[in-house]
Amino acid sequence: MNTVATGFETSLVESIAVVAIVAAVVLFFVLYGLHTQYRRERVREQIAADRYRELAHLHNLTPSEERLVEQLAGALARAHDTYLLLENQGTFNQAAEMLTRELVTAGQISGLRVKLGFTGRPIGLQPRSSVDIPAESAVTVERAPDSVLQGIVKASASNALRIRIEESERLPTEGTQLRVVYQNEAGMFAFDTVVLIREEADLYLQHSERIDKRQQRRHYRRALQLPVSVYRHLSEEDAQQSEFIDVGGGGASLHNPSARLDAGDTISLVFQPLEGEVMEVPATVIRTSRKGAVLHVRYGNIREAQRDRIYRMLFYTS
């Protein structure tokens, strides 16, 4: 019986051999997995490098611009994602925000933005750079608190932002420091700049990578006295004449004509945002104040083109 039992016993050498075989198999699969992962990573890096060269050629980047891209790539989690800087504006914005804290000028960053086509289309509503301001946007140019000019953005070149000023006889001279104010439905934004070139009614301004938000409200609002006709929906009443108290991108306050309207009423507002224009905006009375003498209204469904006309009115009306 002991002889039979002894036949089933495993020697130390055999045990070590079994463990060694198992360990070898495990090691093989671990090394194979690591090798496969390495090969995949090398393939991804090669694809990323090819994509970068393709985009650099497409945008005709100069050696100095490629060096700037290399500096921007230092802010990326993975170096071979450099190509994303040339095709993804969000990635570019994040890297630029970190890099501009160092020894890189705003002009270099802005010039590269323009070359990559990241102009006039900010991520979200808040501009990150002066090149984000869309062409034909209304802006004000402040030389001093009591010296404000009205202008229109005409173009973002790689080296300057071109703004056309309405009152060309009051154009500031080259080298003058200015503050440009721009607004959209997210609020009011401003940046400091310098006049690079003055040419007839146009100012060529230095780009800025620092845009400050002036107002936190969802829609910019400004005190403005302007005649408005008020129509009550589903009513045969004639239009009532009133006057705005303040106007914004999302609503307005106005005098309650004959104190006849109340919260919940749906109305139409007809007014002239700029000379020669007539606009009709649907609205709802949200509340009243001053014992019913003032209406606070919110616009209904209006097109963004209409909202833009309202913003231009807020900029251009003195």
Number of C-alpha atoms within 10 A of each C-alpha: 5 6 7 8 8 9 8 8 9 9 9 9 8 11 11 11 12 12 11 12 12 12 11 12 12 12 12 12 11 12 12 12 12 12 12 12 12 12 12 12 12 12 12 14 16 13 14 18 16 13 18 20 14 13 18 18 11 11 14 13 17 11 9 10 17 14 12 16 22 14 16 25 23 14 18 17 9 10 14 16 18 24 22 18 24 23 16 12 19 15 19 23 21 15 19 25 17 12 20 16 10 8 7 14 14 20 16 17 25 28 18 22 24 18 16 21 14 22 22 19 16 19 13 9 13 20 25 21 25 28 27 21 24 18 18 14 19 26 25 20 23 18 16 10 6 7 9 15 20 19 25 20 20 17 20 25 17 20 17 24 25 25 26 22 21 14 11 14 9 12 19 18 14 15 14 12 17 19 15 23 22 23 28 21 19 18 20 20 20 22 19 20 19 21 20 20 17 16 14 11 15 20 26 21 26 23 28 22 23 16 18 16 17 14 14 11 11 14 18 21 21 14 13 19 15 16 15 21 18 25 20 20 14 8 8 8 9 10 15 15 16 18 18 20 18 17 23 23 25 18 20 21 23 23 20 22 18 11 13 10 20 18 14 12 14 20 21 20 20 18 18 16 20 15 8 6 9 10 15 17 19 19 25 21 20 16 17 20 12 8 7 17 16 20 25 21 25 20 21 15 9 13 9 11 9 15 18 17 17 20 26 19 19 23 19 16 13 7
